[in-house]
Amino acid sequence: MAYLHRSDPVAAMEAFLAKIAPHDPHPEVRALSVELRSDGPSAVFALSERAAGALAELLVGYVDPDDCGSCADCGKPLDKNLCCVACGRVDGIFGLTIASRAADVRRREGGRHGAPTTEG
């Protein structure tokens, strides 16, 4: 149902307002007007204070499905594999695991091809 009105913002707003209307103690008091224009239908919605607050919460709380966070090194976006699109660093627990494993391999390789180590 989350994607039902993705291509029709007017229908999405109508569904949103219908969903919250039964809980609005003062639906007649209008605090905000929102105009939606698209290639399809357009509409103007008069929102009560409660509806305006609910819409604001919804907008602030939105998380883009492609937002996987930011790189701890350079701050650029991470891709779905938690790899930085700019510097290539792998982030998160997955990145820490890979970095730790790579360090272990480097130590072992250094031990075989370099000076003796005390590791068993």
C-alpha positions as CSV (number, residue, x, y, z in Angstrom):
1,M,0.0,0.0,0.0
2,A,3.0,2.4,0.5
3,Y,3.5,2.6,-3.2
4,L,-0.2,2.9,-4.2
5,H,-0.2,6.6,-4.7
6,R,3.4,7.2,-5.7
7,S,2.5,8.5,-9.1
8,D,-0.5,10.5,-7.9
9,P,0.4,12.9,-5.2
10,V,-3.1,14.3,-5.1
11,A,-4.6,10.9,-4.3
12,A,-1.8,10.4,-1.7
13,M,-2.7,13.6,0.1
14,E,-6.4,12.8,0.0
15,A,-5.7,9.3,1.5
16,F,-3.4,10.8,4.1
17,L,-6.0,13.5,5.2
18,A,-8.8,10.9,5.2
19,K,-6.7,8.6,7.5
20,I,-6.0,11.3,10.1
21,A,-9.4,13.2,9.9
22,P,-11.2,11.0,12.5
23,H,-8.6,11.9,15.1
24,D,-8.7,15.7,14.5
25,P,-10.5,17.5,17.4
26,H,-10.8,20.8,15.4
27,P,-11.0,19.9,11.7
28,E,-12.8,23.2,10.9
29,V,-9.9,25.4,12.0
30,R,-7.7,25.9,9.0
31,A,-4.0,26.6,9.6
32,L,-2.3,25.9,6.3
33,S,-3.1,25.6,2.6
34,V,-1.1,23.2,0.4
35,E,-1.3,23.3,-3.4
36,L,-0.2,20.2,-5.3
37,R,0.3,20.5,-9.1
38,S,1.4,17.6,-11.3
39,D,1.1,16.4,-14.8
40,G,-2.1,14.7,-13.7
41,P,-4.7,16.2,-11.3
42,S,-4.0,19.3,-9.2
43,A,-5.6,20.4,-5.9
44,V,-5.5,22.8,-3.1
45,F,-5.9,21.3,0.4
46,A,-6.9,23.4,3.5
47,L,-5.2,21.7,6.5
48,S,-6.1,22.0,10.1
49,E,-3.4,22.6,12.7
50,R,-3.3,18.9,13.5
51,A,-3.2,17.9,9.8
52,A,-0.4,20.4,9.1
53,G,1.6,19.1,12.1
54,A,1.1,15.5,10.9
55,L,2.2,16.4,7.4
56,A,5.3,18.2,8.8
57,E,6.2,15.1,10.9
58,L,5.7,12.9,7.9
59,L,8.0,15.0,5.7
60,V,10.7,15.4,8.4
61,G,10.6,11.6,9.1
62,Y,10.9,10.5,5.5
63,V,13.9,8.4,4.7
64,D,14.8,7.9,1.0
65,P,15.0,4.1,0.3
66,D,18.3,4.7,-1.5
67,D,19.8,6.6,1.5
68,C,22.3,4.2,3.1
69,G,24.1,6.8,5.2
70,S,27.3,8.8,4.8
71,C,30.9,7.8,4.6
72,A,32.7,8.2,8.0
73,D,35.8,9.4,6.1
74,C,34.6,11.9,3.5
75,G,30.9,12.3,4.2
76,K,29.7,11.4,0.7
77,P,26.8,9.0,0.2
78,L,27.1,5.2,0.6
79,D,25.7,2.8,-2.0
80,K,23.6,-0.2,-1.1
81,N,26.7,-2.2,-0.3
82,L,27.8,0.5,2.2
83,C,30.6,1.4,-0.1
84,C,31.4,5.1,-0.4
85,V,30.5,6.4,-3.9
86,A,33.4,8.9,-3.7
87,C,36.4,7.3,-1.9
88,G,35.5,3.6,-2.1
89,R,35.7,3.0,1.7
90,V,33.4,0.3,2.9
91,D,31.5,1.6,6.0
92,G,29.5,0.1,8.9
93,I,30.0,-3.2,10.6
94,F,30.5,-4.9,7.3
95,G,33.3,-2.4,6.5
96,L,34.9,-2.9,9.9
97,T,34.8,-6.7,9.4
98,I,36.5,-6.4,6.0
99,A,39.1,-4.0,7.4
100,S,39.8,-6.3,10.3
101,R,40.1,-9.3,8.1
102,A,42.4,-7.5,5.6
103,A,44.6,-6.4,8.5
104,D,44.8,-10.1,9.7
105,V,45.8,-11.2,6.2
106,R,48.4,-8.4,5.9
107,R,49.9,-9.5,9.2
108,R,50.0,-13.2,8.1
109,E,51.4,-12.3,4.7
110,G,54.1,-10.1,6.4
111,G,55.0,-13.0,8.6
112,R,55.5,-15.4,5.7
113,H,57.4,-13.0,3.5
114,G,59.0,-10.7,6.0
115,A,60.5,-10.9,9.4
116,P,59.5,-13.7,11.8
117,T,56.4,-13.0,14.0
118,T,55.4,-14.4,17.4
119,E,51.9,-15.2,16.2
120,G,51.0,-18.9,16.1
